[in-house]
Amino acid sequence: MTLARSATLLVSFLALSSQTARADPHPYAIDEAGSRIVVHVGKTGLLGFAGHEHEILATVSHAALVVDPAHVEASSIDLAFDAGRLRVVGSGEPAKDLPKIQQAMLGPDCLDVGRFPVIRFVSKTLSAGSPSHDGLDVTVRGTLTLHGVSREIAVPIHVELRDALLSAKGTVALKQTAFNIKPISVAGVVKVKDELQIELQLIAHRAR
């Protein structure tokens, strides 16, 4: 075998090995400080503390994220939240009403965190569309367990992966009644909407 031929084979082998290494699944660690999950709660009715539109912040308490850039379907995500750490925030929310809303949300008539302390989402399948210059659109299908009820949901997200940094953004709508949660009401007149809009922004770093 000639020296040129040997060099060519060596370069080809190194290139293939590099591609294979990059294609392997890798664990990623969620950056809690850079990640944000917000539940947007709407209203029906006109009066009462529960009639204000408000937002709820969720903090990830456990995350297992595995990413395979070459084979998206081989990736997986497992997120858990401490229901008792959900916090009502309120732009436009009267400060005096926040403790009432917080108590009502965590109490037995709503999330009942004493009985159901954990909210969890575990992916089952991931499917991706065509990549674009700014990332990839992915649909994550999995099981959400909330208030002791497990339902399959689909979450569309836009993923960007640059070197060891991953960012994902998406929005999904859920109905409280699908998880046996009764929307808060005041005297049967003022109620929060059944449908919630959940906005997520996750930042994760490739684990070493």
C-alpha positions as MATLAB code, in Angstrom:
seq = 'MTLARSATLLVSFLALSSQTARADPHPYAIDEAGSRIVVHVGKTGLLGFAGHEHEILATVSHAALVVDPAHVEASSIDLAFDAGRLRVVGSGEPAKDLPKIQQAMLGPDCLDVGRFPVIRFVSKTLSAGSPSHDGLDVTVRGTLTLHGVSREIAVPIHVELRDALLSAKGTVALKQTAFNIKPISVAGVVKVKDELQIELQLIAHRAR';
ca = [
       0.000    0.000    0.000;
       1.390    3.384   -0.959;
       2.075    6.107    1.573;
      -0.523    8.368   -0.080;
      -3.138    5.610    0.083;
      -2.371    4.985    3.768;
      -2.681    8.693    4.540;
      -6.015    8.890    2.747;
      -7.405    5.937    4.700;
      -6.172    7.414    7.977;
      -7.848   10.770    7.290;
     -11.100    9.007    6.335;
     -11.014    6.914    9.496;
     -10.400    9.931   11.738;
     -13.230   11.862   10.072;
     -15.647    8.936   10.485;
     -14.608    8.451   14.115;
     -15.192   12.149   14.812;
     -18.657   12.045   13.244;
     -19.565    8.914   15.183;
     -18.475   10.514   18.442;
     -20.539   13.589   17.744;
     -23.555   11.431   16.944;
     -23.521    9.549   20.254;
     -26.204   10.481   22.798;
     -24.949   12.805   25.526;
     -26.457   13.807   28.877;
     -27.199   17.497   29.395;
     -27.640   19.357   32.678;
     -30.459   21.901   32.971;
     -29.343   25.416   33.860;
     -31.961   26.372   36.452;
     -30.934   30.022   36.524;
     -31.266   30.358   32.753;
     -34.398   28.244   32.378;
     -37.937   29.540   32.788;
     -41.315   27.808   32.803;
     -44.337   30.075   33.077;
     -47.998   29.109   33.355;
     -50.285   31.838   32.027;
     -53.663   31.806   33.761;
     -56.561   33.669   32.180;
     -59.885   34.678   33.696;
     -63.597   34.675   33.168;
     -65.843   37.062   35.058;
     -65.089   40.570   36.233;
     -64.793   40.684   40.022;
     -62.801   39.066   42.844;
     -59.135   38.243   43.484;
     -59.200   35.154   41.264;
     -60.429   37.230   38.350;
     -57.049   38.815   37.721;
     -54.884   37.371   35.015;
     -51.673   36.107   36.532;
     -48.629   33.955   35.951;
     -47.193   30.982   37.813;
     -43.477   30.205   37.819;
     -42.326   26.579   37.974;
     -38.827   25.503   39.032;
     -37.312   22.240   37.798;
     -36.461   19.999   40.767;
     -35.148   17.063   38.713;
     -34.067   16.737   35.102;
     -32.634   13.931   32.986;
     -31.944   15.126   29.459;
     -30.172   13.008   26.838;
     -29.557   14.438   23.378;
     -28.464   12.702   20.181;
     -28.058   15.419   17.516;
     -27.729   12.902   14.704;
     -30.770   10.861   15.753;
     -33.318   13.090   17.454;
     -35.670   10.161   18.002;
     -33.052    8.624   20.320;
     -33.123   11.644   22.626;
     -35.161   11.740   25.833;
     -36.299   14.114   28.547;
     -37.549   13.597   32.086;
     -38.562   16.683   34.076;
     -39.981   16.863   37.589;
     -41.304   19.836   39.543;
     -42.008   20.287   43.234;
     -45.655   21.408   43.175;
     -45.213   23.172   46.510;
     -42.572   25.471   44.962;
     -44.892   26.869   42.299;
     -45.128   30.609   42.765;
     -47.755   33.096   41.651;
     -46.262   36.277   40.274;
     -48.201   39.163   39.088;
     -47.562   41.927   36.784;
     -50.836   43.764   37.217;
     -51.694   41.587   40.225;
     -52.491   43.534   43.431;
     -49.804   42.630   45.977;
     -52.376   42.022   48.701;
     -54.090   39.373   46.569;
     -51.006   37.259   45.830;
     -50.988   35.333   49.155;
     -54.683   34.476   48.659;
     -54.076   33.192   45.152;
     -50.975   31.280   46.260;
     -52.861   29.599   49.086;
     -55.813   28.739   46.878;
     -53.578   27.315   44.144;
     -51.641   25.005   46.475;
     -54.634   24.077   48.624;
     -56.934   21.042   48.537;
     -59.437   22.661   46.181;
     -56.864   23.117   43.427;
     -53.422   21.433   43.166;
     -53.679   19.784   46.593;
     -49.894   19.627   46.945;
     -50.172   17.773   50.239;
     -51.473   14.731   48.359;
     -49.779   15.334   45.000;
     -46.369   16.911   45.669;
     -44.727   16.148   42.315;
     -45.500   17.203   38.749;
     -43.607   15.140   36.169;
     -43.194   14.908   32.409;
     -41.491   11.911   30.773;
     -40.995   11.779   27.015;
     -41.995    8.760   24.964;
     -41.147    9.819   21.421;
     -39.417   12.719   19.723;
     -39.817   13.641   16.079;
     -38.142   16.428   14.159;
     -38.947   18.497   11.119;
     -36.425   19.799    8.616;
     -33.553   21.745   10.185;
     -33.276   25.471    9.512;
     -30.460   27.969    9.878;
     -31.525   28.776   13.447;
     -32.274   25.314   14.790;
     -34.763   22.491   14.611;
     -38.489   22.150   15.327;
     -39.175   19.081   17.450;
     -42.400   17.529   18.727;
     -41.993   15.827   22.087;
     -44.735   13.368   23.003;
     -44.859   12.049   26.517;
     -46.754   11.570   29.759;
     -47.554   14.460   32.077;
     -48.521   13.490   35.606;
     -50.316   16.301   37.429;
     -52.665   16.199   40.427;
     -52.340   12.409   40.441;
     -53.572   12.094   36.843;
     -51.384   11.002   33.920;
     -52.164   12.165   30.383;
     -50.261   11.965   27.126;
     -49.486   15.358   25.622;
     -47.509   16.689   22.654;
     -45.170   19.643   23.175;
     -43.805   21.503   20.122;
     -40.411   23.047   20.814;
     -37.740   24.854   18.849;
     -34.251   23.611   19.663;
     -30.896   25.255   19.054;
     -27.705   23.324   19.697;
     -24.367   25.112   19.596;
     -21.311   23.265   20.803;
     -22.087   22.253   24.388;
     -25.069   24.584   24.841;
     -28.692   23.630   24.148;
     -31.669   25.971   24.230;
     -35.316   24.988   23.747;
     -38.461   27.094   23.576;
     -42.068   26.024   23.268;
     -45.682   26.595   24.253;
     -48.418   24.101   25.048;
     -52.050   24.468   26.170;
     -53.592   22.293   28.883;
     -57.028   22.079   30.445;
     -57.160   21.865   34.217;
     -60.249   19.667   34.151;
     -58.346   17.052   32.109;
     -56.314   16.479   35.283;
     -59.301   16.599   37.640;
     -58.461   20.132   38.762;
     -61.402   22.424   39.322;
     -60.661   26.001   38.162;
     -60.781   28.414   41.096;
     -64.027   30.323   41.389;
     -65.418   33.024   43.673;
     -69.106   32.700   44.549;
     -69.598   30.870   41.255;
     -69.284   34.166   39.381;
     -65.580   34.817   38.889;
     -63.492   31.932   37.606;
     -60.088   31.386   36.151;
     -60.158   29.819   32.715;
     -59.966   26.064   32.365;
     -57.269   26.301   29.698;
     -53.734   27.193   30.740;
     -50.932   28.310   28.445;
     -47.557   26.911   29.455;
     -44.477   28.628   28.084;
     -41.115   26.969   28.501;
     -37.575   28.097   27.896;
     -34.881   25.611   28.827;
     -31.122   26.091   28.802;
     -28.900   23.050   29.233;
     -25.181   22.377   29.142;
     -23.572   19.182   27.940;
     -22.357   17.198   30.930;
     -18.658   16.388   30.978;
];
